[in-house]
Amino acid sequence: MKIFLILIGTLALVFGVKFIYDARPIVKKYFSFGDKNEATLGLKILGFLLTIFGGTILYFIY
């Protein structure tokens, strides 16, 4: 169970950081609606929440 939670926390942390730093290219590639600034902001917020979630899991596991 501990290894599973470490894996989930690490993946959430990695995807969160990826969403924060590469939000604009991801939005340009996968989404094609008008306001790309709002989509970029939404993806960065999602990345921030994933980072907090993954970091919290890893913090409490160790």
N, C-alpha and C positions, 0 to 999 in steps of 0.2 A: 504494500500500500504506500509505503514511504517513497519508493522509486517512482511509482505512478504519479504521486503528487509533485515530486521534483520535476518530472518530465512535463507535466501540465504547466507548472509555474515557469519553467524555462521557456517553453514554447510561447506562452502568453507574453512573457517579457520580450522575447525576440521579435514577435509579430507587432507588439506595441511600439517598440523603438523603430521598426521598419515603417510602420504607418505614420509615425511622427515625422521622420526625416524624408520620406519619399512620398508624401501625400499628393503633391501636385502632379508628378508623373503618373502615379497610379490613377488619379482622377482623369487625366487626359487620355489614358489608355483604355480604361474600362467603362467610364461613364460618358454619356454624350448629351447631357442636358445643359440648358442655358447658363445657369449661374455656377461657375466652377469654383468661385471663392467660397461659397457656402458649403459645397461638397468637400472642399479641402479642409475647411474648418471642422466639419463633422468627422472627417477621417482622422484629423489630429486629436480631436477629443476622444474618439474611440481608441486611438493608440495610447493616449494618456491613461485612460481607464484600464486598458489591458496591462499596461506597465505597472500601475498601482496594484492590480489584482495579482499579477505574477510575482511581483516583489514581496507582497504580503504573504503569499503562500510560501515562498522560499525563506522568508524571515522566520516564520513560525515553525517550519519543518526543522531548521537547524536550531 
